[in-house]
Amino acid sequence: MSPAADKGLAGCIEAIESAYEFMLAYAAQGVSGDGAGAAGSEIRTYLESADQAMRELGGLLKEAIAARKPAAPEPYGKFVAVVERDSGHAQAAVQLVLAQPAISSQLIDNLNALIHLRALLTDLFLIDEILRQQRRTEES
């Protein structure tokens, strides 16, 4: 895998996973949203980072896969299309939350439960593990 594609893809995955982890903690705080203070600002930062990562994810994944030159590229292409769909759906929900003047814990709890976000996370777990195994094989 090209180092740039690897680094960019890893950064996107990390941004999305970190946002989800922060969202879990934020949802448990019982924040009303109106007086969220620093936590309210921080949740927006995490959501904006995840939004940007979702925007870049498909292109970086295509680049990373192309650099690998898989013997059977069709399954990878089909899976990239799945990731792009799931990412687009999750991104729409994240952007809807970001458009709200106040972000409550309940709102984030509902976002956490959204199947589109969970689908994207499991997509990322799967492709990340596949690429990780391929890197280990290359390094052997």
Steps between C-alpha positions, in 0.01 A plus 500: 500500500630845429612677820286807425186297439569288807551805721197686363270201533625427852434864591143484369428178685649643819293820472174308456576250778616775739185700434285196572686430825461862610133490405446200727646691793313820412169314481552370853553851644136608488584833336192701404688676224420853611775525757734241358803727541831345404344158439258655250785661314700178513216287361475736204874468439476120500196502272666743258809279490286193430310691230826592326629142530180363348539745212853371424451133583390360164777662298770396745368146512502479119856634494616254766345206317634609160849521648467137615411383148282212618482193277119513523407872511124454451413406861699799623320735264163368611594543864625855442154578358345364823736713712418809294125441541524434872734796544261728312206392714694541825637834383150631430401421859815659642439814294140514621618489862765765429227727359327509839566802724534276808623142512355307791611165634168353385560623145845337500358182653257481208785561253703224666211258452461584132551189290678700230774605739536148635510358147781739410697406811473129425596566136812672626582222746479246216706685238755617756559141611528376140755768413687439825528128422624580150767732642618229739522255208701752294739563790565128550 
